[in-house]
Amino acid sequence: MDWISIGKLARTHGLKGELKFYPNDPEEVEFLSGKTVRLEETEFKVQSIRGANVPFIIKLEGIDDIDVAKSFTGKEVLTNRADLKPLPEGEYYRFEIEGLEVFDEEGRPYGVIEDIIPTGSNDVYVVRNGDREWMLPMIDSVVKSIDLKQGKLIFHRIEGLIDDTPV
């Protein structure tokens, strides 16, 4: 199976084994109920997940008291990639974007996408290359192509986007 990180468990919630869950992308949690997740080398079925905002409260089958739940605080939550719902063309999961190499249209490398900042209207990709950092807005006039197979994103340089290079 292809396991991918979808978030992290925080502290316990209540006495019956529930935990606070911080997903990497809060919009991706609705599919979890009834699915299998992995914590380290152990697999658990998601009994329930609730809440309107982060953190969500997650209940995993077999974790029924606070003492057992405490042993999983701080653990990364993994899910099987096959359990993710397919996205429409041109949409990507966060884990697919993070780690892509970034190039301008002339083929010059700018670094790697290390973080994504949701802004409401569009996401902003944080591109790092050593000590340098750029913010790349995910808008059609800037991001020209994303190729997951080749692991790269091509962008169009517009004035003011990259402060040290003239356009």
N, C-alpha and C positions, 0 to 999 in steps of 0.2 A: 504494500500500500504506500501511497505517496502522502505523507503526513505534513501538514503545513501549520504554522503558528497562526492562531486567530485571537490571541489575547493572553491575559495573565490573571491569575487568582490573587486576591488580596486577603484581607483578614476574614475571619468567620463572621457569620450573621446568625444570631440566635443560638439555640442549644441543640438543634436537630440536624446539624451537619451541613447547613447551607453556607455558601461562601459568596463574597463580593467578587464580581467578575468585571474586569476592564478589557473590553474587546479592542482589537486594533482598529476596527471599523464598526461603530455602533449600528450601522445600517445592515450589517451582515448577520445579526444574531437571531433573527426570526426563524431561520432554518434549523437551529440547533435542537429544539425540543424533540426528543425521541431518537436523536442521532448518537453515535458513539464518538467520544472524544478520548484523547490520550493525555495522561499526566505522567511524565517520565516514561516508564515502561509499562504502565498499567492502563488498561482501557476501562472506561465507564460509560454507561448510557446516561444521557441527560434526561433526568426525570422531569424537570421544569426549569424554566428561566422566566424571570418576571422583572418588571420595572419599566418606567418610561424614560429614564435617563441613566447615564453612566454614574456609578457602577450598577450593573444589573445583579440580581440575586439568582444564583444558580444552585440547583439541587441535583446531585449525581447519585445514581443508584448505588447502594452499598456504603455510602458515607452517611451514617445516621446519627452521629453525635459530634459534639464540639471537639472532643479530643482527637478523633480521627481526622476531622476537617482541618484542625490546626496543622497537621503534618503536611498538608497540601498548600498552605499559604505561600505565596510568592512563586508558585509553579506556573510554568508556561502551559497553555491549553492548546493542544493540537487537534486538528480534524482531518479526516480523509478528504483529499482533494476531490474525489468522485462525489462526495456529498454536497459540494457547492453547486448552487443553481447556475445554469449557463447564463451569461450576460449577453445583452444585445451587442451587435457589431459596434466596435469603437468604444466600448466600456470595458474597464479592467478592474480586477481586484487589486487592493493596495499591495499585497505581497508580490504581484506580478510586475508592478511599476518600480518598487524599491529595488535598487541594485542595478537598474539599467544604466548603461553607459550613455553619455550625452554628447552629441556632436552637432555642430552647425551644418548648414547646407553645403559648405565647402569641404566638409570632412574633418574639421579641426576638433579635437577632443576637448571637453570642458570639465569632465569629472563623472561622478556617479550620483544617481538619485539616492539620497540617504534618508529622506523624510518627506512626508506629504502633509501640508497644512490645509485643512478644509476651510474655506472662507465664506461659504454660503452660495455665492454665485459661480465660483469655479475653484478648483484645487490649485495650490501653488506647490511646485516641486522644489525641494531644497537640494541643490546640486553642490557637491563638495569635491574639491581636488586639492588634497593636502590641507594647507591653511586657508585656502580660498573658498568662498561660499557665494553662490548665486541663487536667486529666487527666480524660478521659471513658471510663469502663469500657464495653466492648462487651458489655453484658448486657441481656437482654430488659426488665428493669424500668427501665432507663435509656434505652437507644436505642429509640425508638418507630418510626421509619421512616427509610429511606435511599432517596432518589430520585435515581438517576444522571442521568436526563434533565434534571432541574431543577438538579442539582448541589448538593443539600442533604441534610443530616441533621437530623432533629427528635429532641430528647431531652426526657425528663421530669426536671425538677429535683427532686432529693431532698435532704433535710437533710444539710448538710455537703459537698455536691458542689461548689457555688459558694460560697466563703467570704464574699463581700461582699454577698450578697443573702439576705434572709430568705425562708423558704419558707412 
